[in-house]
Amino acid sequence: MTAEKRKRITLNIRGCRFETFQTTLEEFPDTLLGSEEKRQRFYDPRADEYYLERDKYAFDAILFYYQSRGILSRPSTISANDFDEELKFYEIVGCQAPGQAEIRSEDRMPAKEWQRTLWQLLEYPESSKQAGLFSKLSMAVIVLSVVVFCAETMDVGKSLSSSNVTNNTSLLEAVANKEMSKRPRLWFLIDTCIVTWFCAEYVARLVSAPDKIKFIFSCLALIDVAAILPFFLSLILGEGYTPALSFTIMRIFRLLRVVRLLKLTRYVAALRILGNTVHSCQEQLLALLFLILVSVILFSSSIYYIENEKNADQFYSIPASFWWTIITMTTVGYGDMAPITPLGRIVGAICAVFGVVVMVCLPSPVFISSFNEIYMQYVNTLKKNEEMDNTKKLEVTTNGIKSSNELTPTRSHNRTPVHKAMEFSTTTLV
């Protein structure tokens, strides 16, 4: 290897000097430091070094990227937003640090033009004004379905309060008849229109999806099916059963209609961010659930053996004590089960304090930091899209100006803007 290729380069990052070989940087010639022409503007000939006014703590990871030939690891002391800015400055593109996944990965677009247009209209509300209006209309339909789901129960409540039914069997039959045979036609028509909209929306997504198998088994598509299916099952299975069984089936299917509320995750960014936060904290959640399970068993066993002699009617078994432990750890404290012995009350106090620490103090920092990181990624994505749109508009405007200048002959291309302004003023005065 020649001396030129073994040349050492000194990089001064805010007073902190780093040394590496020139060949190491030139492994990535498209980046700022890998291109001799790009990094030349930061060269200080007096000190024979390159001076950059950048974050020196983030530069450790940047230099390691060159030395490891592509391995990028964000330091824990640097936020994702700041590290992303450093990557943009050093022109390191095409790779992301761990935890820098996009909020919503871009699927490959359908091959046909009409499918691509329909897919963008349905799946990307920010792609056009029409897509934004469609998303708002879909949200309005979802909200209407939830309002109808809640308002429909008011008729059942009124009918029960005005009836003089005394035994449980006749009460069940009366409610079942009210639910099925005497259901107001208005609610049925509104619900039918809503389900028709959901069906048309699902079919349109299925037809325009680039990967139909992946779409069918996706989480949002399963939510769509769960929002549609109860309506048809209630029509098919609601007949031919005894009133009690029909009443149970109708109640279950109508309860499933609340799943429609989850369809808002497709259009509300905050819900998508929350879902990504939960997904990114899977390991922490599993550890938390395991710790809660151990705590419930521990405190339930303790309170059972302490209270069993004097309070056996409430704490008659360890599984029966699970309810008291969970309610105490969550600091709800219904009071339906309460220790009466001094030692039992001490265990109850320890259980309450332990529940606050385990269920509030421990998971909160993890969720907050993960939520903030994903939210900043979402904001950065919006900013990048906005910058790209502005750049495209500027290019279109610039191309239009160039085209008009090419069509308009000029006498002198060497005149400064001041000379042109003077010429315009003189012409005006004349």
C-alpha positions in Angstrom: 0.0 0.0 0.0 1.4 3.4 -1.0 2.0 6.2 1.4 -0.8 8.2 -0.2 -3.3 5.5 0.5 -1.9 5.1 4.1 -2.3 8.8 4.7 -3.8 9.6 8.1 -6.5 12.2 8.3 -7.2 14.2 11.5 -10.8 15.2 12.2 -11.3 17.9 14.8 -14.9 17.8 16.1 -15.4 20.7 18.4 -11.9 20.3 19.9 -12.0 16.5 20.1 -9.5 15.1 17.6 -10.0 11.8 15.8 -7.5 10.1 13.4 -8.2 7.5 10.7 -6.9 6.4 7.4 -8.0 8.1 4.2 -8.8 4.7 2.7 -11.2 4.0 5.6 -13.3 7.0 4.7 -13.1 6.4 1.0 -14.9 3.1 1.5 -18.1 5.3 1.2 -17.3 7.8 -1.5 -20.8 9.2 -1.6 -20.7 10.5 1.9 -19.4 13.8 3.2 -16.2 12.5 4.7 -15.7 9.8 2.1 -15.5 12.3 -0.7 -12.3 14.4 -0.8 -14.0 17.1 -2.7 -16.9 17.4 -0.2 -14.8 17.4 2.9 -12.2 19.9 1.4 -14.3 22.9 2.5 -13.7 21.9 6.2 -9.9 21.7 5.8 -7.7 23.9 7.9 -4.3 24.1 6.2 -2.6 25.7 9.2 -3.4 22.8 11.5 -3.5 20.2 8.7 -6.9 18.9 9.9 -10.5 19.0 9.1 -12.6 21.0 11.6 -16.3 20.4 11.9 -18.6 22.1 14.4 -20.7 19.0 15.1 -21.7 16.8 18.0 -18.5 15.0 19.1 -20.4 12.3 21.1 -22.4 11.3 18.0 -19.2 11.3 15.9 -18.0 8.1 17.7 -20.8 6.3 16.0 -20.2 8.0 12.7 -16.5 7.1 12.6 -17.4 3.5 13.7 -19.7 3.4 10.7 -16.7 4.0 8.4 -14.3 1.7 10.3 -16.8 -1.2 10.5 -17.8 -0.8 6.8 -21.5 0.0 7.4 -22.4 -0.9 11.0 -24.4 2.0 12.5 -25.2 2.1 16.2 -26.8 5.1 17.8 -25.4 6.0 21.3 -27.9 5.9 24.1 -27.0 9.4 25.1 -28.0 10.8 21.7 -31.7 11.2 20.9 -33.0 9.7 17.7 -33.9 13.1 16.3 -30.4 14.6 16.9 -28.7 11.5 15.5 -30.9 11.6 12.4 -29.7 15.2 11.9 -26.1 14.1 12.1 -26.6 11.4 9.6 -28.1 13.9 7.2 -25.2 16.3 7.7 -22.6 13.5 7.0 -24.8 12.4 4.0 -25.1 8.9 5.3 -28.2 7.7 3.6 -29.8 4.3 3.0 -29.3 3.1 6.5 -30.9 3.7 9.9 -29.9 3.3 13.4 -31.8 0.7 15.6 -35.1 2.1 16.6 -35.3 4.4 13.6 -37.8 2.4 11.7 -40.4 4.4 9.9 -43.8 4.8 11.5 -45.6 3.3 8.5 -43.5 1.4 6.0 -44.2 2.1 2.4 -45.7 -0.9 0.7 -44.9 -1.6 -2.9 -47.5 0.0 -5.1 -49.8 -2.0 -7.4 -48.8 -2.4 -11.0 -52.0 -1.0 -12.6 -52.6 2.7 -12.6 -56.2 2.6 -11.3 -55.2 0.2 -8.5 -52.4 2.5 -7.5 -54.7 5.5 -7.4 -57.3 3.6 -5.4 -54.7 2.2 -3.0 -53.3 5.7 -2.3 -56.8 7.1 -1.9 -57.6 4.4 0.7 -54.3 3.9 2.6 -52.5 7.2 2.4 -54.6 10.1 3.6 -51.7 12.5 3.2 -51.2 11.7 -0.5 -53.9 14.0 -1.9 -56.8 16.2 -0.9 -59.2 13.6 -2.1 -57.6 11.0 0.1 -57.8 13.4 3.1 -61.5 14.0 2.5 -62.1 10.2 2.2 -60.3 9.6 5.5 -62.4 12.2 7.2 -65.6 10.7 5.8 -64.5 7.2 7.0 -63.8 8.6 10.4 -67.3 10.2 10.5 -68.9 6.8 9.6 -66.9 5.1 12.3 -68.0 7.7 14.9 -71.6 7.4 13.7 -71.5 3.6 14.2 -70.3 4.0 17.8 -72.9 6.6 18.5 -75.6 4.4 17.1 -74.3 1.4 19.1 -74.6 3.5 22.3 -77.9 5.3 21.5 -79.7 2.1 20.6 -79.5 0.8 24.1 -81.6 3.7 25.3 -84.7 2.1 23.8 -84.0 -1.2 25.6 -83.5 0.6 28.9 -86.8 2.5 28.6 -88.7 -0.7 27.7 -87.3 -2.5 30.8 -88.1 0.4 33.2 -91.7 0.6 31.9 -92.3 -3.1 32.1 -93.8 -4.9 35.1 -91.9 -8.2 34.6 -91.1 -10.0 37.9 -89.4 -13.3 37.3 -86.0 -13.8 35.5 -87.4 -16.0 32.7 -90.0 -13.6 31.6 -87.5 -10.7 31.9 -85.1 -12.6 29.6 -87.8 -13.3 27.1 -89.0 -9.7 27.2 -85.5 -8.3 26.5 -84.9 -10.9 23.8 -88.2 -10.0 22.1 -87.3 -6.3 22.4 -83.8 -7.0 21.0 -85.0 -9.0 18.0 -88.6 -8.6 17.0 -89.3 -5.1 18.3 -86.0 -3.5 17.4 -86.8 0.0 15.9 -86.5 -0.1 12.1 -84.5 3.2 12.2 -81.5 1.6 14.0 -81.5 -1.4 11.7 -81.5 0.8 8.6 -78.7 3.0 9.9 -76.6 0.0 10.9 -77.2 -1.6 7.5 -75.9 1.6 5.7 -72.9 1.6 8.0 -72.1 -2.0 7.3 -72.6 -1.5 3.6 -70.0 1.3 3.7 -67.5 -0.9 5.6 -68.0 -3.8 3.2 -67.4 -1.5 0.2 -64.3 -0.1 1.8 -62.9 -3.5 2.6 -63.6 -4.8 -0.9 -62.0 -1.8 -2.5 -58.9 -2.3 -0.3 -58.8 -5.9 -1.2 -59.1 -5.3 -4.9 -56.4 -2.6 -4.9 -54.0 -4.2 -2.5 -50.5 -4.9 -4.0 -50.1 -8.1 -1.9 -53.6 -9.5 -1.2 -52.5 -12.4 1.0 -50.5 -10.0 3.2 -53.4 -7.6 3.3 -56.0 -10.3 4.3 -53.9 -11.3 7.3 -52.8 -7.8 8.4 -54.0 -6.4 11.7 -56.1 -3.6 10.2 -57.8 -5.9 7.7 -58.8 -8.4 10.5 -60.2 -5.4 12.4 -62.3 -4.6 9.3 -63.6 -8.1 9.1 -64.4 -8.2 12.9 -66.4 -4.9 12.4 -68.5 -6.4 9.5 -69.0 -10.0 10.5 -71.3 -9.6 13.6 -74.0 -7.9 11.5 -74.3 -10.9 9.1 -74.0 -13.5 11.8 -76.7 -11.8 13.8 -79.0 -12.0 10.8 -78.2 -15.7 10.1 -78.0 -17.1 13.7 -80.5 -14.8 15.3 -83.4 -17.0 14.1 -84.3 -20.5 15.0 -83.1 -20.5 18.6 -84.9 -20.3 21.9 -85.4 -16.7 23.3 -82.7 -17.1 25.9 -80.2 -18.4 23.5 -81.1 -15.9 20.8 -80.8 -13.1 23.4 -77.3 -14.3 24.3 -76.2 -14.6 20.7 -77.6 -11.2 19.8 -75.9 -9.6 22.8 -72.5 -11.1 21.9 -72.7 -10.0 18.2 -73.9 -6.5 19.1 -71.1 -6.2 21.6 -68.6 -7.1 18.9 -69.7 -4.0 17.0 -67.6 -1.9 19.4 -64.6 -3.3 17.5 -65.4 -0.7 14.8 -63.8 1.9 17.1 -60.5 0.2 16.4 -60.8 1.2 12.8 -59.8 4.7 13.8 -56.2 3.5 14.1 -56.0 3.6 10.3 -56.7 7.4 10.2 -55.6 8.8 13.6 -51.8 9.2 13.8 -51.8 9.2 17.7 -53.4 5.8 17.8 -50.8 4.4 15.3 -48.0 5.9 17.4 -49.4 4.3 20.5 -49.7 1.0 18.8 -46.1 1.2 17.6 -45.1 2.1 21.1 -46.7 -1.0 22.6 -45.2 -3.1 19.8 -41.7 -1.7 20.5 -42.0 -2.4 24.2 -43.1 -6.1 23.9 -40.2 -7.4 26.0 -40.7 -4.8 28.7 -44.5 -5.6 28.8 -43.8 -9.3 29.1 -41.4 -8.7 31.9 -43.9 -6.4 33.6 -46.7 -9.0 33.3 -44.5 -11.7 34.7 -43.6 -9.4 37.7 -47.3 -8.6 38.2 -48.2 -12.4 38.1 -45.5 -13.2 40.7 -46.7 -10.3 42.9 -50.3 -11.4 42.7 -49.5 -14.9 43.7 -47.2 -13.8 46.5 -49.6 -11.3 48.1 -52.6 -13.5 47.6 -50.9 -16.4 49.4 -49.8 -14.1 52.2 -53.3 -12.5 52.8 -55.0 -15.9 52.6 -52.9 -17.5 55.4 -53.2 -14.3 57.5 -56.9 -13.7 57.2 -58.2 -17.3 56.7 -59.0 -17.8 60.4 -60.9 -14.6 61.2 -62.1 -13.6 57.7 -62.7 -16.9 56.0 -65.9 -15.7 54.4 -63.9 -13.4 52.1 -60.5 -14.9 51.9 -61.6 -18.6 51.6 -58.9 -19.5 49.0 -55.8 -18.2 47.3 -57.5 -17.8 43.8 -60.3 -15.9 45.6 -57.7 -13.6 47.0 -56.4 -12.7 43.5 -59.2 -10.2 43.1 -58.3 -8.4 46.3 -54.6 -8.3 45.3 -55.2 -6.9 41.9 -57.6 -4.2 43.1 -55.2 -3.3 45.9 -52.1 -3.1 43.5 -54.0 -0.9 41.1 -55.1 1.3 44.1 -58.7 1.0 43.2 -59.8 -0.3 46.6 -63.5 -1.2 46.1 -63.8 -2.4 49.7 -65.7 -5.5 48.9 -62.8 -7.5 50.3 -60.7 -6.0 53.1 -58.3 -7.4 55.7 -59.4 -7.0 59.4 -56.3 -8.2 61.2 -53.4 -5.8 62.0 -50.9 -8.0 60.1 -53.3 -8.3 57.2 -53.6 -4.5 57.0 -49.8 -4.2 57.0 -49.7 -6.7 54.1 -52.4 -4.7 52.3 -50.4 -1.4 52.7 -47.2 -3.1 51.4 -49.2 -4.5 48.5 -50.6 -1.0 47.6 -47.2 0.6 47.7 -45.6 -2.2 45.7 -48.4 -1.9 43.1 -47.7 1.8 42.6 -44.0 1.1 42.1 -44.4 -1.9 39.8 -47.4 -0.8 37.8 -46.8 3.0 37.6 -43.2 4.0 38.3 -41.4 1.2 36.5 -43.2 1.1 33.1 -43.8 4.8 32.8 -40.2 5.9 31.8 -40.0 3.1 29.2 -43.3 4.0 27.6 -42.7 7.7 27.7 -39.2 7.5 26.1 -40.4 5.0 23.5 -43.4 7.2 22.7 -41.4 10.3 22.4 -38.9 8.6 20.1 -41.5 7.2 17.8 -43.4 10.6 17.8 -40.2 12.4 16.8 -39.8 9.9 14.0 -43.3 10.7 12.8 -42.7 14.5 13.0 -39.4 14.1 11.1 -41.2 12.0 8.4 -43.8 14.7 8.0 -41.1 17.4 7.8 -39.2 15.3 5.1 -42.3 14.9 3.1 -43.0 18.6 3.3 -39.5 19.5 2.3 -39.7 17.1 -0.7 -43.0 18.7 -1.7 -41.5 22.1 -1.4 -38.4 21.0 -3.4 -40.6 19.6 -6.2 -42.7 22.8 -6.3 -39.4 24.9 -6.5 -38.1 22.7 -9.3 -41.3 23.1 -11.2 -41.2 26.8 -10.7 -37.5 27.1 -11.6 -38.1 25.0 -14.8 -40.9 27.2 -15.7 -38.8 30.3 -15.2 -36.0 28.8 -17.3 -38.4 27.9 -20.0 -39.8 31.4 -20.1 -36.3 32.9 -20.1 -35.3 30.7 -23.0 -38.3 31.9 -25.0 -37.7 35.6 -24.2 -34.5 37.1 -25.9 -32.3 39.3 -23.8 -29.6 41.8 -25.0 -27.2 41.2 -22.2 -26.8 38.2 -19.8 -24.0 39.8 -17.8 -26.0 42.6 -16.2 -26.4 42.5 -12.5 -29.8 42.8 -10.8 -29.0 46.5 -9.9 -28.3 47.3 -13.6 -31.6 45.6 -14.6 -33.5 47.6 -12.0 -31.9 50.8 -13.2 -32.8 49.9 -16.8 -36.4 49.2 -15.8 -36.6 52.5 -14.0 -35.2 54.4 -16.9 -37.5 52.8 -19.3 -40.4 53.6 -17.1 -39.4 57.3 -16.8 -39.0 57.6 -20.5 
